[in-house]
């Protein structure tokens, strides 16, 4: 466990991080946690990217809350493993020259920065915490959580600014220092690993800063939130100068992410109901209208936001639509 103090001014944070060598070997809060390896990664770890066979490599988390959604994204995008295996930590994909590595989520920003892999899926919070020099290609719309400050229920603090002068436990010392400095809040940071929520109960800290999904763990441990410092989700990252293959992978993933937020709506409607139906559906473009064999009847097809479906269906029925079908969309381009 390590302790350090943040300062109200950004410059003071630099001094704090400079002395905290376990956090920043480069003595600079804006650089990576460890010095760039510059080829120091073992040859065996670099085989996939240096084979010269033109294959793209992507790293995804080997475990944790981002593992399953990341694997599912690959599968929906047509990049499922060629030979699925529960224990496989590296595998080629079907249908595309892509290799997948399963590694620790916290290591992915550095692997991408150092060129071990071409792309990676990890949390935006880990990218900020590691200070990696990478480019964010896409927000993936899963793994959403927030970095929040919290205190025991009996603590009198009511806002993040009330943390001034307190001992704050966190597993995100760099990110916490930066975010609190932006608010001119000076605290003593206590670097812990594992379950941060128990730090106040053990007397290690007066407050905590930690990732929160539902908030149940925080409430179970007698803590209450003082506010959100940072919102995070899974992101696709590449090196700062990604090649065309990496950018193409980003476009493929974007087609999947965009499709998840849409539904394909089909219905039958009489000709006199078409103006009202067109005004109801909030599609990206005008509905497609196809005349049916029955006189005066038409098939209407349109993409609609998934979040608004529950409001649309009763309105469409009232306007005269019938045989309404709603189906998920696998990919959406353009």
Backbone bond lengths (Angstrom), bond angles and torsions (degrees), N, CA, C in turn:
res aa  C-N    CA-C-N  psi(-1)  N-CA   C-N-CA  omega(-1)  CA-C   N-CA-C  phi
1 X - - - 1.463 - - 1.515 109.45 -
2 X 1.291 117.70 135.95 1.456 123.89 -178.27 1.515 109.10 -124.27
3 X 1.359 115.90 151.68 1.453 120.67 177.55 1.514 109.89 -128.68
4 X 1.310 115.45 145.42 1.453 120.50 173.80 1.508 108.34 -155.90
5 X 1.328 115.58 171.19 1.457 120.84 -175.52 1.504 110.21 -119.21
6 X 1.336 116.25 134.02 1.456 120.05 171.87 1.504 107.44 -90.84
7 X 1.332 116.58 161.04 1.457 120.41 179.49 1.506 109.90 -121.65
8 X 1.325 115.09 161.94 1.456 120.14 -179.25 1.506 111.98 -65.01
9 X 1.289 119.81 -31.65 1.463 122.67 -178.75 1.514 109.45 -97.85
10 X 1.313 116.96 151.50 1.453 121.35 -178.93 1.525 111.92 -62.26
11 X 1.315 117.06 -34.72 1.463 119.71 179.66 1.512 110.85 -63.31
12 X 1.338 117.16 -36.50 1.456 120.08 -179.81 1.517 110.81 -65.90
13 X 1.320 116.97 -31.62 1.451 119.73 176.89 1.523 109.58 -63.51
14 X 1.315 116.73 -38.20 1.466 120.50 178.04 1.521 110.67 -58.82
15 X 1.355 116.94 -42.54 1.458 119.14 -179.89 1.519 110.09 -65.47
16 X 1.315 116.27 -40.78 1.458 119.25 -178.67 1.520 110.93 -63.48
17 X 1.319 116.82 -43.62 1.444 120.05 -179.17 1.519 111.78 -71.49
18 X 1.311 116.56 -29.27 1.464 119.67 -179.84 1.519 110.70 -64.74
19 X 1.322 117.44 -35.10 1.457 120.18 -179.47 1.513 111.73 -85.38
20 X 1.325 116.69 -12.80 1.449 120.42 -176.96 1.522 108.17 -94.49
21 X 1.324 117.56 75.89 1.457 121.73 -167.56 1.519 112.90 -67.60
22 X 1.324 115.83 -24.28 1.451 116.97 178.01 1.524 110.80 -66.97
23 X 1.311 117.12 -27.10 1.460 121.06 -178.97 1.515 111.62 -87.26
24 X 1.310 117.79 -40.47 1.466 119.62 -171.22 1.519 110.45 -139.29
25 X 1.301 116.91 95.37 1.459 120.71 179.40 1.514 112.41 -66.34
26 X 1.332 117.26 -22.18 1.456 120.56 -177.76 1.517 112.63 -87.87
27 X 1.357 117.34 -0.14 1.465 121.56 179.31 1.517 111.73 58.60
28 X 1.309 116.63 35.28 1.462 119.81 -179.93 1.519 108.55 -149.28
29 X 1.354 118.16 123.31 1.462 120.59 -174.36 1.503 114.48 -68.89
30 X 1.319 117.67 -11.93 1.460 119.98 -177.83 1.531 112.14 -98.77
31 X 1.337 117.89 2.02 1.451 120.12 -178.52 1.523 110.48 -107.03
32 X 1.336 115.68 177.66 1.445 119.80 -175.44 1.522 111.09 -70.48
33 X 1.336 116.01 161.25 1.457 120.95 -178.46 1.525 111.40 -60.34
34 X 1.302 116.32 -41.44 1.453 120.71 178.18 1.520 108.84 -120.03
35 X 1.308 116.45 155.97 1.448 119.83 179.16 1.517 109.83 -61.75
36 X 1.338 115.77 146.61 1.450 120.36 177.79 1.524 109.73 -56.19
37 X 1.325 115.97 133.92 1.455 119.26 -171.62 1.520 112.91 -72.83
38 X 1.341 116.14 -24.62 1.461 120.78 177.67 1.542 111.45 50.32
39 X 1.327 115.83 54.22 1.454 119.84 177.29 1.496 113.96 87.23
40 X 1.352 117.74 4.82 1.454 119.89 -177.16 1.504 114.33 -77.00
41 X 1.326 118.38 -6.30 1.455 121.27 178.15 1.516 108.21 -72.37
42 X 1.331 117.38 137.51 1.469 120.13 -177.41 1.526 112.16 -52.88
43 X 1.326 115.20 147.30 1.460 120.97 -179.05 1.522 110.48 -56.60
44 X 1.336 117.08 -39.03 1.458 120.28 -178.36 1.506 112.02 -61.19
45 X 1.338 117.10 -29.71 1.459 120.50 -179.80 1.508 111.60 -78.81
46 X 1.352 116.96 -17.17 1.455 119.77 -175.65 1.528 112.48 -105.35
47 X 1.307 116.80 6.13 1.458 119.78 -173.71 1.516 112.81 -57.69
48 X 1.346 116.38 -43.48 1.461 119.34 -174.07 1.521 112.17 -63.94
49 X 1.341 117.34 -41.29 1.455 119.43 -175.17 1.513 113.22 -82.99
50 X 1.329 117.00 -17.74 1.456 119.29 -176.05 1.522 112.30 -109.61
51 X 1.327 115.76 13.35 1.457 118.43 -177.65 1.515 111.70 -72.29
52 X 1.345 115.55 -19.09 1.446 118.96 178.00 1.509 113.85 75.46
53 X 1.353 117.05 15.89 1.452 119.71 -177.78 1.519 111.82 -96.65
54 X 1.313 118.14 9.21 1.448 121.81 176.53 1.508 114.68 74.04
55 X 1.326 119.02 12.57 1.457 121.53 -179.87 1.530 110.08 -84.00
56 X 1.310 115.25 144.60 1.462 122.39 178.08 1.522 108.54 -91.15
57 X 1.325 117.21 138.36 1.462 120.66 177.97 1.522 109.66 -116.38
58 X 1.335 115.36 138.39 1.455 121.70 178.79 1.520 108.67 -133.43
59 X 1.322 116.35 136.90 1.463 121.86 177.85 1.517 109.00 -103.71
60 X 1.340 115.83 135.39 1.462 121.29 175.14 1.517 108.19 -128.09
61 X 1.334 118.49 160.16 1.463 120.43 -178.40 1.529 112.18 -62.59
62 X 1.323 115.71 137.37 1.462 121.13 179.50 1.514 112.09 -79.43
63 X 1.326 117.11 -21.21 1.458 120.55 179.81 1.522 108.82 -157.16
64 X 1.320 116.37 176.76 1.458 120.19 178.13 1.523 112.30 93.98
65 X 1.329 115.30 -175.03 1.466 121.72 -172.04 1.525 113.22 -68.56
66 X 1.341 118.59 -17.82 1.464 120.64 -178.93 1.530 113.04 -94.07
67 X 1.331 117.34 -7.93 1.473 120.59 -174.85 1.522 111.21 -63.72
68 X 1.323 118.47 -57.84 1.461 121.05 -174.88 1.533 112.76 -65.11
69 X 1.356 118.97 -45.80 1.471 117.53 177.95 1.525 113.32 -61.70
70 X 1.330 116.75 -34.67 1.466 119.72 178.65 1.524 111.09 -67.21
71 X 1.333 116.35 -43.44 1.467 120.51 178.49 1.522 110.39 -63.79
72 X 1.340 116.87 -40.08 1.460 120.78 179.90 1.532 110.90 -65.56
73 X 1.337 116.79 -38.26 1.463 120.55 177.72 1.523 110.37 -61.10
74 X 1.329 116.88 -43.83 1.470 120.50 178.28 1.527 110.30 -60.61
75 X 1.329 116.43 -42.87 1.453 120.29 -177.50 1.527 111.57 -65.06
76 X 1.338 116.66 -46.06 1.457 120.45 -179.57 1.528 110.41 -65.16
77 X 1.328 117.04 -32.41 1.463 121.28 179.75 1.520 112.58 -79.35
78 X 1.350 117.16 2.12 1.452 120.79 179.41 1.507 113.96 84.94
79 X 1.345 116.78 19.77 1.462 120.71 -176.77 1.520 111.44 -117.81
80 X 1.331 116.67 37.98 1.461 120.60 177.52 1.524 109.60 -67.47
81 X 1.350 117.96 154.94 1.473 119.98 -178.86 1.524 111.71 -62.84
82 X 1.329 114.51 145.24 1.456 120.32 179.79 1.516 111.21 -65.30
83 X 1.336 115.92 -39.50 1.457 122.04 176.54 1.525 107.77 -131.41
84 X 1.329 117.62 91.03 1.466 121.13 -176.56 1.527 111.08 -57.36
85 X 1.309 114.91 142.99 1.460 120.56 177.25 1.515 110.08 -158.05
86 X 1.320 116.19 136.44 1.469 120.97 -177.67 1.524 111.33 -62.38
87 X 1.330 117.32 -35.88 1.463 121.22 -172.49 1.529 113.22 -98.41
88 X 1.301 117.75 -2.99 1.471 120.48 -176.42 1.525 110.08 -68.40
89 X 1.325 116.61 129.57 1.463 122.16 177.80 1.528 111.99 -106.82
90 X 1.319 116.74 -2.60 1.464 122.16 174.78 1.511 107.38 -153.55
91 X 1.319 116.49 133.98 1.458 118.73 -179.46 1.520 110.05 -157.46
92 X 1.350 116.58 150.30 1.469 120.99 173.15 1.520 109.44 -81.56
93 X 1.328 116.39 155.24 1.461 121.79 -179.70 1.526 110.87 -96.74
94 X 1.332 114.77 154.24 1.452 119.98 172.85 1.526 109.36 -75.46
95 X 1.299 116.15 150.12 1.470 123.14 167.62 1.523 114.97 69.63
96 X 1.317 119.67 0.15 1.469 120.19 -178.29 1.522 109.77 -156.10
97 X 1.344 118.11 148.43 1.469 121.47 178.36 1.527 111.37 -78.05
98 X 1.312 116.18 66.20 1.464 122.53 -176.74 1.520 109.06 -129.24
99 X 1.336 116.55 134.81 1.462 123.05 174.35 1.520 109.17 -113.77
100 X 1.329 115.51 142.09 1.461 121.81 -177.30 1.521 109.55 -116.05
101 X 1.328 116.07 134.54 1.457 122.63 173.59 1.521 108.78 -115.21
102 X 1.327 117.82 136.55 1.459 122.53 175.70 1.519 107.96 -105.17
103 X 1.329 116.24 114.56 1.460 121.91 -176.39 1.525 109.46 -137.07
104 X 1.321 116.81 177.71 1.460 120.41 176.99 1.519 110.37 -64.86
105 X 1.335 115.81 134.76 1.466 120.05 -178.29 1.521 111.31 -57.48
106 X 1.335 117.52 -37.01 1.461 121.26 -178.09 1.521 112.70 -68.29
107 X 1.346 117.63 -21.94 1.464 120.94 -178.84 1.525 112.77 -88.14
108 X 1.317 117.18 -16.43 1.463 120.47 -173.18 1.524 113.13 -61.25
109 X 1.353 120.56 -43.15 1.472 118.30 179.05 1.528 113.09 -56.50
110 X 1.325 117.09 -41.12 1.463 120.04 -179.49 1.532 110.95 -71.00
111 X 1.340 117.52 -38.61 1.467 120.21 178.49 1.523 110.75 -60.78
112 X 1.334 116.54 -41.01 1.458 120.40 179.18 1.528 109.93 -68.15
113 X 1.312 116.63 -46.00 1.470 121.08 -179.47 1.525 111.42 -58.56
114 X 1.344 116.80 -41.64 1.459 121.34 -175.16 1.527 113.33 -84.22
115 X 1.354 116.98 -2.45 1.453 119.16 177.84 1.502 115.02 82.40
116 X 1.325 118.05 12.28 1.461 120.36 175.41 1.523 109.80 -64.91
117 X 1.333 116.24 -38.21 1.461 122.38 175.61 1.523 108.01 -130.74
118 X 1.320 116.17 162.49 1.460 120.42 -179.84 1.520 112.36 -82.53
119 X 1.341 116.13 -37.04 1.466 121.65 -177.31 1.519 109.14 -140.28
120 X 1.321 115.61 167.49 1.449 119.48 176.62 1.516 110.86 -156.68
121 X 1.319 115.43 152.20 1.459 122.21 172.78 1.515 108.14 -112.49
122 X 1.319 116.42 122.85 1.457 121.36 179.79 1.520 108.40 -157.41
123 X 1.329 116.67 -179.78 1.454 120.28 -179.59 1.517 112.04 -81.86
124 X 1.336 116.51 143.93 1.464 120.06 177.13 1.519 110.79 -60.82
125 X 1.331 117.49 -30.61 1.460 121.15 178.22 1.521 111.25 -63.85
126 X 1.333 117.30 -38.35 1.462 120.71 -179.89 1.522 111.34 -71.89
127 X 1.319 117.39 -34.14 1.469 120.74 176.49 1.520 109.45 -62.25
128 X 1.340 116.74 -45.05 1.465 120.45 179.26 1.521 111.46 -67.58
129 X 1.316 116.47 -41.67 1.470 119.86 -177.95 1.523 111.57 -65.43
130 X 1.325 116.86 -39.91 1.455 119.58 -179.25 1.526 112.57 -77.36
131 X 1.322 117.43 -17.69 1.454 120.07 179.24 1.515 112.73 66.04
132 X 1.324 117.28 28.20 1.463 121.23 -174.79 1.527 111.33 -73.40
133 X 1.313 115.33 145.60 1.464 121.87 176.94 1.528 108.44 -89.04
134 X 1.307 115.31 86.60 1.459 122.05 -178.30 1.523 108.63 -134.50
135 X 1.337 115.40 170.79 1.457 121.30 177.10 1.525 109.40 -114.53
136 X 1.302 117.09 132.38 1.457 121.19 176.84 1.527 108.78 -84.77
137 X 1.323 115.56 117.21 1.462 120.78 -178.94 1.524 112.73 -87.74
138 X 1.355 116.34 -32.63 1.459 118.22 -172.84 1.518 110.99 -165.00
139 X 1.340 115.85 139.07 1.459 121.69 167.37 1.520 107.05 -85.00
140 X 1.340 117.28 132.94 1.454 121.15 -168.72 1.521 114.18 -99.45
141 X 1.296 118.36 -2.24 1.459 122.26 172.57 1.531 113.39 63.36
142 X 1.337 117.31 32.25 1.465 121.25 168.22 1.525 108.32 -147.57
143 X 1.315 116.20 168.28 1.465 120.15 -178.12 1.514 113.19 70.87
144 X 1.330 116.92 25.31 1.459 119.92 -178.48 1.522 112.91 -66.35
145 X 1.314 116.39 136.28 1.461 122.78 177.29 1.522 107.96 -161.38
146 X 1.306 116.07 173.05 1.465 120.63 179.31 1.511 110.49 -131.83
147 X 1.309 115.60 146.22 1.464 121.33 173.13 1.519 106.98 -90.79
148 X 1.326 116.39 116.31 1.457 120.96 -173.83 1.519 111.42 -123.86
149 X 1.312 114.58 150.61 1.462 121.68 171.42 1.517 107.45 -93.73
150 X 1.338 116.58 140.36 1.460 120.18 -178.10 1.523 110.30 -145.71
151 X 1.318 115.58 153.15 1.462 122.70 179.60 1.528 108.61 -133.69
152 X 1.343 117.68 161.83 1.466 119.54 174.50 1.530 110.74 -60.67
153 X 1.329 116.32 153.81 1.457 121.67 -177.06 1.521 112.10 -55.12
154 X 1.327 117.65 -35.46 1.468 120.42 -175.98 1.524 113.20 -79.80
155 X 1.335 117.57 -10.25 1.459 120.78 179.29 1.527 110.00 -68.27
156 X 1.331 117.30 142.59 1.463 121.44 -176.04 1.531 113.36 -83.72
157 X 1.322 118.16 -6.77 1.469 120.78 -179.09 1.527 110.73 -62.92
158 X 1.324 115.86 140.24 1.465 120.95 179.90 1.529 112.71 -124.65
159 X 1.326 118.28 -9.27 1.462 122.00 -178.70 1.523 109.29 -145.31
160 X 1.327 115.95 162.15 1.463 120.82 -179.41 1.524 110.43 -57.75
161 X 1.318 116.67 -36.82 1.476 120.33 -179.11 1.515 112.45 -62.10
162 X 1.326 117.15 -22.27 1.464 121.03 179.37 1.516 112.73 -73.95
163 X 1.323 118.07 -6.29 1.462 121.86 177.75 1.526 112.22 -73.23
164 X 1.307 118.16 -12.84 1.471 121.93 -176.38 1.515 110.70 -50.89
165 X 1.339 115.69 126.68 1.452 121.87 178.32 1.515 114.34 86.61
166 X 1.308 118.99 -6.38 1.464 121.67 -178.18 1.528 111.27 -87.77
167 X 1.336 114.47 163.30 1.460 121.48 170.31 1.525 107.00 -90.28
168 X 1.338 116.91 126.08 1.462 121.97 -175.41 1.525 109.16 -122.02
169 X 1.330 116.66 120.62 1.464 122.04 179.22 1.517 110.12 -90.24
170 X 1.330 116.96 139.88 1.457 120.98 -179.61 1.512 110.59 -162.62
171 X 1.338 115.64 156.39 1.462 121.00 170.41 1.524 110.22 -100.35
172 X 1.330 116.62 6.20 1.468 122.34 178.58 1.532 109.63 -122.94
173 X 1.334 118.47 65.19 1.466 120.18 -174.72 1.524 114.04 -63.05
174 X 1.331 117.30 -41.66 1.463 119.58 -178.67 1.524 110.94 -65.91
175 X 1.320 116.30 -51.77 1.458 121.00 -177.26 1.520 110.94 -63.81
176 X 1.331 116.68 -41.32 1.465 119.96 178.84 1.520 110.97 -62.94
177 X 1.338 116.68 -42.54 1.461 120.30 178.74 1.518 111.36 -59.93
178 X 1.318 116.90 -44.42 1.460 120.75 -179.03 1.531 111.31 -65.20
179 X 1.334 116.47 -44.83 1.461 120.07 -175.89 1.530 112.10 -69.33
180 X 1.327 116.65 -38.83 1.466 118.87 178.58 1.522 111.13 -72.00
181 X 1.331 116.77 -33.40 1.466 119.56 177.43 1.529 110.50 -63.83
182 X 1.349 116.72 -34.79 1.462 120.05 177.62 1.533 111.85 -63.18
183 X 1.321 116.39 -23.81 1.460 121.36 179.37 1.530 111.84 -100.98
184 X 1.352 116.31 5.99 1.473 121.98 -178.62 1.526 111.31 57.81
185 X 1.321 116.33 42.55 1.463 122.03 178.61 1.524 108.48 -111.13
186 X 1.311 117.94 120.66 1.458 123.03 -179.73 1.519 109.59 -102.63
187 X 1.331 116.10 123.67 1.454 121.74 -179.95 1.525 109.22 -135.77
188 X 1.325 115.52 169.85 1.460 121.29 171.43 1.524 107.21 -100.53
189 X 1.329 116.46 112.89 1.454 120.62 -177.69 1.522 110.93 -83.80
190 X 1.316 115.63 133.25 1.460 122.77 177.04 1.520 107.60 -113.69
191 X 1.326 116.38 110.40 1.458 121.37 -177.40 1.522 109.68 -81.01
192 X 1.323 116.50 118.05 1.455 121.25 179.58 1.516 109.49 -126.14
193 X 1.318 115.98 164.57 1.461 121.89 173.34 1.519 107.14 -125.14
194 X 1.320 115.79 153.89 1.451 118.34 179.41 1.515 112.17 89.86
195 X 1.323 116.15 -141.88 1.463 122.68 -174.76 1.526 110.63 -80.06
196 X 1.329 115.31 101.13 1.462 120.49 -178.33 1.527 111.17 -69.41
197 X 1.348 117.01 -29.25 1.466 120.81 -172.93 1.525 113.78 -60.29
198 X 1.338 117.51 -24.29 1.462 119.12 -177.38 1.519 112.59 -87.13
199 X 1.329 118.39 -6.80 1.472 121.06 -177.00 1.524 113.19 -56.68
200 X 1.342 120.56 -46.03 1.469 119.08 177.98 1.523 112.54 -62.85
201 X 1.323 117.32 -38.68 1.464 120.32 -179.48 1.520 111.53 -66.02
202 X 1.323 117.40 -31.67 1.458 121.48 179.19 1.524 112.85 -84.50
203 X 1.330 116.82 -3.09 1.455 120.59 -179.44 1.508 114.08 80.09
204 X 1.328 117.50 12.41 1.461 120.73 -179.61 1.520 112.17 -79.59
205 X 1.336 116.52 -25.78 1.462 120.04 -176.12 1.522 109.55 -154.81
206 X 1.336 114.86 162.07 1.463 120.95 176.28 1.520 111.71 -90.11
207 X 1.354 116.38 -23.52 1.460 121.59 -176.47 1.520 108.54 -151.66
208 X 1.310 115.95 172.25 1.463 120.57 177.89 1.523 110.05 -133.47
209 X 1.319 116.17 159.77 1.458 123.63 167.25 1.514 105.71 -129.28
210 X 1.337 116.49 119.68 1.458 119.35 -174.90 1.522 110.35 -152.78
211 X 1.333 115.87 164.65 1.456 121.42 177.03 1.522 109.95 -74.31
212 X 1.324 114.85 139.12 1.460 121.17 -179.18 1.522 108.68 -130.00
213 X 1.336 115.82 129.52 1.467 120.67 174.20 1.519 109.83 -101.67
214 X 1.334 116.47 -69.36 1.461 120.47 179.15 1.520 112.85 -98.49
215 X 1.332 117.45 -24.19 1.461 121.05 -176.95 1.512 113.46 90.39
216 X 1.340 118.32 -3.04 1.468 120.88 -177.48 1.521 112.26 -64.74
217 X 1.342 116.90 -42.81 1.464 120.06 -179.36 1.525 110.91 -62.72
218 X 1.324 116.29 -39.92 1.455 121.01 179.46 1.536 110.69 -63.16
219 X 1.317 116.05 -47.18 1.472 119.64 -179.19 1.519 111.47 -66.29
220 X 1.338 117.32 -37.90 1.461 121.12 179.60 1.514 111.38 -61.40
221 X 1.325 116.65 -31.15 1.466 121.08 -179.08 1.526 112.46 -95.62
222 X 1.321 117.17 18.30 1.465 121.13 173.67 1.512 114.78 71.39
223 X 1.337 117.43 30.44 1.458 120.91 -179.66 1.521 110.33 -112.98
224 X 1.306 116.26 153.74 1.467 121.71 175.04 1.530 108.68 -131.24
225 X 1.307 114.86 147.18 1.459 121.05 -175.24 1.521 111.79 -79.07
226 X 1.340 114.84 143.20 1.464 121.29 172.69 1.520 111.80 -100.83
227 X 1.317 116.41 -7.44 1.452 119.16 179.42 1.516 112.47 141.07
228 X 1.314 114.81 165.04 1.465 122.53 -178.65 1.522 109.64 -90.07
229 X 1.337 115.32 131.11 1.461 121.18 176.70 1.524 112.17 -97.49
230 X 1.343 116.59 -31.01 1.455 120.34 -173.76 1.529 109.16 -159.46
231 X 1.320 116.95 136.42 1.460 121.87 176.43 1.527 109.06 -103.50
232 X 1.333 115.53 132.63 1.457 120.43 -174.62 1.524 110.51 -128.44
233 X 1.314 115.76 157.35 1.455 123.75 171.51 1.517 107.70 -158.10
234 X 1.319 116.28 173.48 1.456 119.93 177.45 1.528 109.95 -69.05
235 X 1.335 115.64 141.05 1.460 121.00 179.53 1.517 109.44 -135.42
236 X 1.320 115.17 153.16 1.460 122.07 172.05 1.511 107.55 -97.23
237 X 1.339 116.83 124.63 1.454 120.97 -177.93 1.527 109.94 -121.72
238 X 1.322 114.70 156.23 1.458 121.84 175.62 1.524 107.96 -138.85
239 X 1.315 115.76 179.30 1.462 119.01 173.28 1.524 109.22 -64.88
240 X 1.299 116.97 165.63 1.458 120.93 -177.66 1.521 112.27 -61.27
241 X 1.330 116.90 -27.32 1.469 120.90 178.45 1.528 109.06 -120.94
242 X 1.331 117.73 72.77 1.467 120.66 -175.10 1.525 111.57 -65.45
243 X 1.339 115.59 148.48 1.463 119.06 176.12 1.524 109.04 -85.37
244 X 1.321 115.67 178.06 1.471 120.92 -176.00 1.525 111.94 -63.19
245 X 1.342 117.65 -34.87 1.465 120.38 -179.81 1.526 111.09 -64.15
246 X 1.336 116.76 -41.16 1.461 120.33 178.94 1.526 110.68 -65.03
247 X 1.322 116.81 -42.49 1.458 119.77 179.18 1.523 111.42 -67.45
248 X 1.335 117.07 -34.25 1.459 120.64 176.67 1.526 110.52 -65.42
249 X 1.334 116.89 -39.61 1.466 119.86 176.52 1.525 110.34 -61.91
250 X 1.329 116.39 -38.76 1.458 119.97 176.51 1.520 111.65 -61.04
251 X 1.331 117.03 -38.94 1.469 120.01 178.98 1.532 111.45 -68.87
252 X 1.327 116.21 -36.90 1.464 119.65 177.39 1.531 110.27 -63.61
253 X 1.320 116.31 -46.58 1.464 119.85 179.13 1.531 110.84 -64.15
254 X 1.326 116.88 -36.70 1.464 119.49 179.75 1.525 111.15 -63.52
255 X 1.321 116.98 -35.57 1.464 119.56 178.37 1.519 111.06 -63.51
256 X 1.336 116.67 -33.24 1.463 121.12 178.28 1.525 110.39 -75.20
257 X 1.331 116.78 -45.38 1.460 121.02 -179.00 1.530 110.57 -61.97
258 X 1.333 116.56 -44.74 1.464 119.74 179.14 1.526 111.38 -63.31
259 X 1.336 116.54 -38.49 1.460 120.16 -178.34 1.519 111.79 -65.77
260 X 1.315 117.45 -33.24 1.470 120.56 -179.95 1.518 112.17 -62.61
261 X 1.310 116.57 -25.45 1.462 120.36 -177.90 1.515 112.52 -91.50
262 X 1.356 117.18 6.36 1.464 120.46 -176.63 1.517 110.68 -128.96
263 X 1.314 115.00 159.59 1.460 122.51 173.35 1.522 109.09 -133.59
264 X 1.319 116.08 147.05 1.454 120.92 178.49 1.524 108.08 -96.55
265 X 1.318 115.40 117.34 1.454 122.34 -173.99 1.526 109.71 -107.09
266 X 1.339 115.35 126.69 1.461 121.18 178.25 1.520 109.00 -126.08
267 X 1.321 116.16 142.60 1.469 119.90 -178.80 1.519 109.20 -159.10
268 X 1.298 115.77 162.97 1.460 122.27 170.40 1.523 108.32 -104.97
269 X 1.334 115.90 146.84 1.461 119.13 -178.58 1.519 110.21 -156.16
270 X 1.332 118.03 144.32 1.469 120.62 174.73 1.521 109.96 -70.43
271 X 1.297 117.08 156.70 1.462 121.93 -175.82 1.519 112.02 -57.56
272 X 1.352 116.88 -38.19 1.463 119.02 -177.42 1.525 113.07 -69.58
273 X 1.374 117.37 -15.33 1.472 120.06 179.82 1.525 112.42 -90.99
274 X 1.326 118.20 -9.48 1.469 120.65 -174.22 1.528 113.64 -60.85
275 X 1.339 120.25 -43.02 1.474 118.63 178.84 1.527 112.63 -59.58
276 X 1.334 116.81 -43.35 1.463 120.00 -179.49 1.519 111.11 -65.94
277 X 1.340 116.91 -41.72 1.470 120.74 179.78 1.528 110.54 -64.80
278 X 1.321 117.23 -40.11 1.468 120.73 179.24 1.522 111.50 -62.51
279 X 1.316 117.05 -32.57 1.460 120.86 178.62 1.525 112.28 -76.51
280 X 1.339 116.87 -23.17 1.467 120.65 -177.23 1.519 111.82 -82.75
281 X 1.335 116.86 -45.53 1.463 119.57 -172.89 1.533 109.95 -75.76
282 X 1.364 117.30 127.44 1.468 121.09 -178.84 1.517 111.59 -92.55
283 X 1.328 117.82 46.67 1.451 121.02 -177.24 1.518 112.80 -68.82
284 X 1.342 115.11 165.63 1.463 120.41 179.23 1.520 110.44 -69.87
285 X 1.332 116.77 -28.83 1.454 121.49 177.25 1.525 108.46 -137.43
286 X 1.307 116.28 176.32 1.455 120.51 178.52 1.526 109.69 -62.21
287 X 1.332 118.15 147.17 1.467 121.03 178.74 1.526 111.29 -61.16
288 X 1.325 115.05 151.16 1.451 120.58 172.22 1.525 108.36 -85.61
289 X 1.311 117.19 125.37 1.470 122.40 -177.79 1.525 108.66 -113.73
290 X 1.355 115.96 124.24 1.466 121.73 -177.39 1.536 108.37 -122.24
291 X 1.326 118.65 118.10 1.471 120.72 178.09 1.525 111.51 -61.96
292 X 1.319 116.77 138.62 1.457 122.89 177.83 1.527 110.24 -99.89
293 X 1.328 116.18 169.29 1.471 120.30 -179.14 1.521 111.69 -66.69
294 X 1.319 116.22 -27.00 1.469 120.02 177.39 1.522 109.28 -76.12
295 X 1.294 116.64 127.52 1.460 120.84 -178.18 1.523 111.69 -56.09
296 X 1.349 114.49 133.13 1.459 120.26 175.97 1.510 115.27 79.38
297 X 1.355 118.29 -2.22 1.467 121.24 -178.99 1.533 110.47 -106.33
298 X 1.316 115.62 145.07 1.464 122.37 -177.67 1.522 110.43 -136.06
299 X 1.327 115.12 150.40 1.465 121.15 169.48 1.525 107.64 -95.19
300 X 1.322 116.19 133.16 1.458 121.50 -178.52 1.529 108.55 -118.20
301 X 1.316 117.13 124.37 1.460 122.89 179.17 1.529 108.93 -120.15
302 X 1.342 116.73 137.80 1.456 119.21 -179.64 1.521 110.28 -162.00
303 X 1.329 116.65 146.73 1.475 122.59 172.13 1.524 108.69 -86.73
304 X 1.333 116.14 133.04 1.462 120.13 -179.86 1.526 109.18 -132.26
305 X 1.329 118.52 154.65 1.468 121.16 175.64 1.523 111.04 -63.43
306 X 1.322 117.09 131.75 1.461 121.14 -178.08 1.525 112.06 -59.77
307 X 1.320 116.85 -35.09 1.464 120.40 -176.12 1.522 112.74 -69.24
308 X 1.332 117.72 -16.10 1.461 120.44 -175.96 1.522 113.53 -104.82
309 X 1.335 116.57 2.61 1.455 120.16 -175.01 1.527 111.81 -60.33
310 X 1.316 116.94 -43.30 1.470 120.40 -175.16 1.529 111.84 -62.26
311 X 1.329 116.76 -26.04 1.459 119.92 177.03 1.526 111.84 -84.26
312 X 1.326 117.34 -29.34 1.457 121.22 -173.75 1.525 113.36 -75.72
313 X 1.310 117.49 -41.71 1.457 120.57 -170.70 1.534 113.60 -56.45
314 X 1.334 119.52 -49.95 1.472 117.56 179.09 1.527 113.04 -64.76
315 X 1.336 116.91 -32.48 1.463 119.54 178.93 1.528 111.14 -68.34
316 X 1.331 116.08 -37.52 1.463 119.99 179.98 1.531 111.13 -68.06
317 X 1.326 115.40 -41.01 1.462 118.79 177.25 1.526 110.70 -61.41
318 X 1.312 114.85 -42.56 1.464 119.62 -179.71 1.532 110.96 -64.32
319 X 1.335 116.69 -32.28 1.472 120.72 -179.52 1.525 112.71 -77.61
320 X 1.338 117.13 -11.36 1.455 119.56 177.90 1.511 115.69 116.49
321 X 1.335 118.47 4.00 1.462 121.40 179.06 1.526 110.18 -74.24
322 X 1.331 116.18 150.08 1.461 121.61 176.91 1.521 109.60 -143.43
323 X 1.337 115.69 168.62 1.481 121.29 -179.19 1.532 110.58 50.40
324 X 1.311 116.21 47.97 1.467 121.42 -176.83 1.531 109.92 -76.39
325 X 1.306 115.99 126.62 1.461 122.49 177.46 1.524 109.23 -120.36
326 X 1.327 115.07 140.35 1.461 120.76 -179.76 1.506 107.97 -129.74
327 X 1.337 118.91 123.20 1.464 121.97 -177.42 1.532 109.87 -130.59
328 X 1.337 116.65 148.29 1.466 119.36 176.47 1.524 111.39 -70.85
329 X 1.316 115.53 159.74 1.465 122.12 179.82 1.520 108.27 -112.78
330 X 1.330 116.73 129.71 1.461 120.25 -177.80 1.521 112.63 -84.76
331 X 1.312 117.91 -42.78 1.463 122.97 178.01 1.507 109.44 -137.47
332 X 1.334 116.60 149.63 1.462 120.73 176.63 1.516 108.57 -144.39
333 X 1.318 115.98 116.13 1.454 122.15 -179.59 1.521 110.56 -114.98
334 X 1.325 115.56 143.93 1.450 119.22 175.77 1.505 114.05 80.35
